[in-house]
Amino acid sequence: MPYLAIKTNVKLSPDQRKELLRDASQTVSTRLGKPEKYVMISYTHCADMSFAGSDAPLAYLELKSIGLPEAETATLANTLSQLLALHMPVHASRVYIEFSSAERHLWGWNSGTF
């Protein structure tokens, strides 16, 4: 049920993408206390992105989950920024992260909802 979307102007090789997706899945699972079998991660390379008038490396992340703990968003922001820094040259000051918590009846899976 957790979904992390990573959109960035940093192009990664197939092996780098695979490693990022694997590490992000484990990180989200651990930090949210959710089974990894429910975690979905996506990486999208968007060549045409700008932040603060510059096309220097940047990223926009969306983390959605049922019951996303509001009190943990600052810690999650730090954790996700560090994760990105391990995999690509994006400074935390060039990362926006949107957090959203979904209600169970608004999250579909396996022909139903949670």
C-alpha positions as CSV (number, residue, x, y, z in Angstrom):
1,M,0.0,0.0,0.0
2,P,2.9,2.5,0.4
3,Y,3.8,4.0,-3.0
4,L,6.9,6.1,-3.5
5,A,7.2,7.9,-6.9
6,I,10.6,9.4,-7.7
7,K,10.8,11.9,-10.5
8,T,14.1,13.4,-11.3
9,N,16.2,14.9,-14.1
10,V,19.1,12.5,-13.2
11,K,19.3,9.7,-15.6
12,L,20.4,6.4,-14.1
13,S,21.7,3.3,-15.8
14,P,19.5,0.2,-15.7
15,D,21.7,-1.3,-12.9
16,Q,21.6,2.0,-10.9
17,R,17.8,2.1,-11.2
18,K,17.4,-1.4,-10.1
19,E,19.6,-0.7,-7.0
20,L,17.6,2.5,-6.2
21,L,14.3,0.7,-6.5
22,R,15.5,-2.1,-4.3
23,D,16.9,0.2,-1.6
24,A,13.9,2.5,-1.7
25,S,11.5,-0.5,-1.3
26,Q,13.4,-1.7,1.7
27,T,13.6,1.8,3.2
28,V,9.9,2.5,2.8
29,S,8.9,-0.8,4.2
30,T,11.2,-0.4,7.3
31,R,10.4,3.2,8.0
32,L,6.6,2.7,7.7
33,G,6.5,-0.7,9.3
34,K,4.7,-2.2,6.3
35,P,5.4,-5.5,4.7
36,E,7.5,-5.0,1.6
37,K,5.1,-7.2,-0.4
38,Y,2.8,-4.2,-0.4
39,V,5.4,-1.5,-1.3
40,M,5.5,0.0,-4.8
41,I,8.3,2.2,-6.0
42,S,8.6,4.0,-9.3
43,Y,11.4,6.0,-10.9
44,T,10.8,8.4,-13.7
45,H,13.5,10.3,-15.6
46,C,12.2,13.7,-16.6
47,A,14.9,15.4,-18.6
48,D,13.0,18.7,-18.6
49,M,12.8,19.7,-14.9
50,S,13.8,22.9,-13.3
51,F,14.0,24.0,-9.6
52,A,14.8,27.6,-8.5
53,G,15.5,28.5,-12.1
54,S,18.1,25.8,-12.6
55,D,18.3,22.4,-14.2
56,A,20.9,21.2,-11.8
57,P,20.1,17.7,-10.4
58,L,16.8,17.7,-8.6
59,A,14.0,15.3,-7.5
60,Y,10.3,15.4,-6.7
61,L,9.0,12.5,-4.6
62,E,5.5,11.5,-3.6
63,L,5.0,9.1,-0.7
64,K,1.5,7.8,-0.3
65,S,0.4,5.2,2.2
66,I,-2.6,4.2,4.3
67,G,-2.1,5.6,7.8
68,L,1.0,7.7,7.0
69,P,2.1,8.9,10.4
70,E,2.0,12.7,10.3
71,A,4.4,12.9,13.2
72,E,7.0,11.0,11.2
73,T,7.1,13.1,8.0
74,A,10.1,15.1,9.0
75,T,12.1,12.0,9.7
76,L,10.8,10.4,6.5
77,A,11.9,13.5,4.5
78,N,15.4,13.2,6.0
79,T,15.6,9.4,5.3
80,L,14.4,9.7,1.7
81,S,16.8,12.6,1.0
82,Q,19.7,10.5,2.3
83,L,18.5,7.6,0.2
84,L,18.6,9.8,-2.9
85,A,22.0,11.1,-2.1
86,L,23.3,7.5,-2.0
87,H,22.1,6.9,-5.5
88,M,22.3,10.2,-7.3
89,P,24.0,13.6,-7.0
90,V,20.9,15.4,-5.7
91,H,21.4,17.7,-2.7
92,A,18.6,17.6,-0.1
93,S,17.9,21.3,-0.8
94,R,16.8,20.3,-4.4
95,V,14.3,17.7,-3.3
96,Y,10.6,18.3,-2.8
97,I,8.6,15.5,-1.1
98,E,4.8,15.3,-1.0
99,F,3.3,13.1,1.7
100,S,-0.2,11.9,1.6
101,S,-2.2,9.5,3.7
102,A,-5.0,7.5,2.1
103,E,-8.0,6.0,3.8
104,R,-8.4,2.3,3.3
105,H,-11.6,2.6,1.3
106,L,-9.7,4.9,-1.2
107,W,-6.8,2.5,-1.9
108,G,-7.5,-0.3,-4.3
109,W,-5.6,-3.6,-4.6
110,N,-6.3,-7.1,-5.7
111,S,-9.8,-6.3,-7.1
112,G,-10.9,-4.6,-3.9
113,T,-9.8,-2.1,-1.3
114,F,-7.8,-2.3,1.9
